[in-house]
């Protein structure tokens, strides 16, 4: 899963599915071995929208 732009050098990338079925692309930043398997550490980039008092919208509108 390759990335473009400012994320081109980041990775490895993985896909995570949340309990309600949403899919996220995440960057794997580390992993730890424990008795019952592996724990992965990831970074998630979540886009959002900010509404200012002037009712200007900034950022990406959520789906």
ROKOL-52527 format. One line per 3 residues: for each residue x, y, z of N, C-alpha, C. Coordinates in steps of 0.02 Angstrom, whole numbers, padded with zeros to 5 digits. Layout:
X:Y:Z:X:Y:Z:X:Y:Z; ...;
REM end
This chain:
00043:-00058:00000:00000:00000:00000:00046:00062:00000; 00056:00092:-00056:00101:00150:-00062:00064:00215:-00047; 00103:00265:-00028:00075:00331:-00013:00108:00383:-00058;
00072:00437:-00070:00098:00491:-00112:00111:00552:-00068; 00143:00602:-00098:00152:00666:-00065:00196:00662:-00003; 00176:00697:00050:00218:00702:00109:00224:00635:00146;
00181:00587:00132:00183:00523:00166:00222:00470:00126; 00253:00489:00071:00286:00441:00027:00341:00401:00062; 00377:00432:00109:00431:00397:00144:00409:00362:00207;
00346:00367:00225:00321:00336:00286:00301:00264:00274; 00299:00227:00326:00275:00159:00319:00312:00112:00364; 00295:00050:00365:00247:00018:00321:00175:00037:00337;
00132:00033:00287:00062:00050:00293:00020:-00013:00307; -00035:-00004:00341:-00081:-00059:00355:-00152:-00032:00352; -00200:-00078:00348:-00271:-00060:00350:-00300:-00086:00415;
-00338:-00044:00450:-00369:-00062:00513:-00444:-00055:00504; -00482:-00105:00528:-00555:-00100:00525:-00582:-00088:00595; -00621:-00034:00602:-00651:-00017:00667:-00714:-00059:00678;
-00739:-00063:00740:-00797:-00105:00755:-00859:-00091:00712; -00869:-00029:00690:-00929:-00014:00649:-00916:-00022:00575; -00859:-00051:00557:-00845:-00066:00487:-00805:-00013:00449;
-00786:00042:00482:-00746:00093:00448:-00675:00067:00438; -00646:00082:00380:-00577:00063:00365:-00533:00124:00371; -00474:00116:00402:-00425:00169:00408:-00359:00145:00380;
-00322:00190:00348:-00253:00176:00329:-00210:00204:00384; -00165:00163:00410:-00122:00183:00466:-00049:00169:00449; -00005:00205:00484:00067:00192:00477:00089:00152:00538;
00121:00096:00525:00147:00054:00580:00212:00085:00604; 00214:00104:00668:00273:00137:00696:00313:00090:00741; 00285:00034:00760:00322:-00013:00802:00280:-00074:00818;
00314:-00123:00847:00278:-00183:00870:00314:-00213:00929; 00275:-00246:00972:00301:-00277:01033:00278:-00349:01036; 00323:-00393:01052:00305:-00463:01061:00286:-00473:01134;
00228:-00503:01145:00204:-00519:01212:00188:-00594:01214; 00170:-00620:01273:00159:-00692:01280:00108:-00719:01231; 00054:-00681:01219:00000:-00707:01177:00001:-00681:01105;
00057:-00651:01082:00060:-00629:01012:00099:-00564:01004; 00077:-00523:00957:00109:-00459:00942:00061:-00401:00953; 00086:-00346:00979:00049:-00283:00983:00081:-00236:00935;
00041:-00203:00892:00068:-00155:00844:00052:-00084:00867; 00101:-00040:00859:00091:00031:00872:00083:00065:00805; 00031:00107:00799:00017:00139:00734:00002:00213:00744;
00009:00251:00690:-00012:00321:00688:-00072:00326:00641; -00122:00363:00662:-00183:00371:00623:-00192:00445:00608; -00206:00461:00545:-00220:00530:00525:-00295:00535:00511;
-00329:00574:00551:-00402:00582:00545:-00417:00653:00523; -00451:00660:00467:-00470:00726:00442:-00534:00748:00476; -00541:00812:00485:-00600:00837:00518:-00619:00906:00492;
-00667:00937:00524:-00691:01003:00504:-00695:01046:00566; -00673:01108:00559:-00676:01157:00613:-00724:01212:00593; -00771:01228:00636:-00819:01282:00622:-00801:01340:00669;
-00787:01398:00639:-00770:01457:00678:-00833:01497:00692; -00831:01545:00738:-00890:01585:00752:-00917:01622:00691; -00875:01634:00641:-00898:01668:00580:-00930:01618:00532;
-00938:01555:00553:-00968:01502:00513:-00927:01484:00452; -00862:01498:00455:-00818:01475:00400:-00796:01404:00416; -00798:01361:00366:-00777:01291:00374:-00706:01284:00349;
-00664:01252:00387:-00594:01240:00369:-00582:01165:00372; -00540:01140:00328:-00524:01069:00329:-00568:01030:00282; -00572:00966:00294:-00608:00920:00251:-00674:00903:00282;
-00727:00908:00244:-00794:00891:00269:-00798:00815:00279; -00820:00793:00337:-00827:00720:00349:-00877:00690:00301; -00869:00624:00286:-00917:00592:00240:-00987:00587:00268;
REM end
